[in-house]
Amino acid sequence: MIAQREVEVVVQLLLAAAVKHSALLGDFMRHVYADRQRRLENALSPLDWQDFLTNCSHQDEAVLGWSDSTKAKLFQVIIRILTEAKYLESARTMRLTPRSLHPVVRKYLKDRKESYVLECLERIR
C-alpha cells in the first residue's frame, strides 16, 4: 500500500507505523493532541510536553532519569513527525491541523487488530 497508494494513505500508514513503534508518540497523540482538540485549542505548547513527561514519570520512574537534552530531542522528533504527517501546520507554530483517518487506513488497522494504533489515530478528529 505504501508503494502504490495516494500520498494521504502513505503518510497515515507511516504515522501508524511510527505510533506502533513508539508508545511515547502514541500516548502523546492520544492524550495531549486529542485533549487540545477537545478543548478547541488551536496549538500545542512546550509546556504540554513538560506536563506530559510529568505524567509519564508517574507511570515509569525511568523518565525522571532522562536528561534535559534527551527530553528536548524527543519533543523535537515528535513535533517533526506530526508536522510531516500534516497534523501540525509547522514545527514553529505547532498549530493543530486535524485530519480524518482515511477509510482504507482505518480498515487496514481494524483488519489487523491494531486497536492501540487505531485509537491513537482515531481520537485525532
C-alpha positions in Angstrom: 0.0 0.0 0.0 2.8 2.4 0.7 4.3 2.0 -2.7 1.1 2.2 -4.6 -1.4 4.5 -2.8 -2.0 8.2 -2.8 0.1 10.4 -0.5 -2.6 10.8 2.2 -2.8 7.0 2.7 1.0 6.6 2.6 1.6 9.4 5.2 -1.1 7.9 7.5 0.3 4.4 7.2 3.8 5.7 8.0 2.4 7.6 11.0 0.6 4.4 12.1 4.0 2.6 11.9 5.6 5.3 14.0 2.9 5.0 16.6 3.2 1.2 16.7 7.0 1.6 17.2 6.7 4.4 19.8 4.2 4.3 22.6 5.5 7.7 23.7 4.4 9.2 20.3 1.0 7.3 20.5 0.3 8.4 24.1 1.3 12.0 23.3 -1.2 11.9 20.4 -3.9 10.2 22.5 -3.6 12.4 25.5 -2.1 15.8 24.6 -3.1 16.4 20.9 -6.6 14.9 21.4 -7.1 17.0 24.6 -6.1 20.2 22.8 -8.7 19.4 20.1 -11.4 18.6 22.7 -10.8 22.0 24.3 -10.9 23.7 20.9 -7.4 25.0 21.4 -5.5 25.6 18.2 -1.9 24.8 19.1 0.4 22.8 21.2 3.0 24.4 23.5 6.3 23.2 25.0 4.5 23.2 28.4 2.3 20.5 27.1 5.4 18.3 26.7 6.6 19.1 30.2 3.2 18.1 31.7 3.1 15.0 29.5 6.5 13.9 30.8 5.5 14.5 34.3 2.5 12.2 33.8 4.8 9.7 32.2 7.1 9.7 35.1 4.2 8.6 37.3 3.8 5.6 35.1 7.5 4.9 34.7 10.2 6.3 37.0 12.9 5.9 34.3 11.5 9.1 32.7 12.9 11.0 35.7 16.4 10.0 34.7 16.2 11.4 31.2 18.5 14.3 30.6 17.0 17.7 29.5 18.7 17.3 26.1 17.0 13.8 25.6 13.6 15.3 26.6 14.1 18.2 24.2 15.2 15.9 21.3 12.2 13.6 21.8 9.9 16.6 21.7 11.6 17.9 18.6 11.2 14.5 16.9 7.5 14.1 17.9 6.7 17.6 16.6 8.5 16.8 13.3 6.6 13.6 12.9 3.3 15.4 13.5 4.3 18.2 11.1 5.3 15.8 8.3 2.1 13.9 8.8 0.3 17.3 8.5 -1.2 17.1 12.0 0.6 20.3 12.8 0.9 23.3 10.5 4.5 23.8 11.2 7.1 23.0 13.9 7.4 26.7 14.6 3.7 27.4 15.2 2.6 23.9 16.4 -0.9 24.9 15.2 -3.2 21.9 15.0 -4.4 20.8 11.6 -6.7 17.9 12.5 -7.0 15.1 9.9 -9.6 12.4 9.4 -8.3 8.9 9.1 -8.6 7.6 5.5 -11.1 4.8 5.3 -8.5 2.5 3.7 -6.1 3.1 6.6 -8.9 2.6 9.2 -9.9 -0.8 7.6 -6.3 -1.9 7.3 -5.7 -1.3 11.0 -9.0 -2.8 12.1 -8.4 -5.9 10.0 -5.0 -6.4 11.7 -6.5 -5.7 15.2 -4.2 -2.7 15.7 -6.5 -1.3 18.4 -3.9 0.9 20.1 -2.7 2.5 16.9 -6.2 2.9 15.7 -7.2 4.6 19.0 -4.3 7.0 18.7 -5.2 8.0 15.2 -9.0 8.0 15.6 -9.1 10.3 18.6 -7.5 12.9 16.5 -10.5 14.4 14.8 
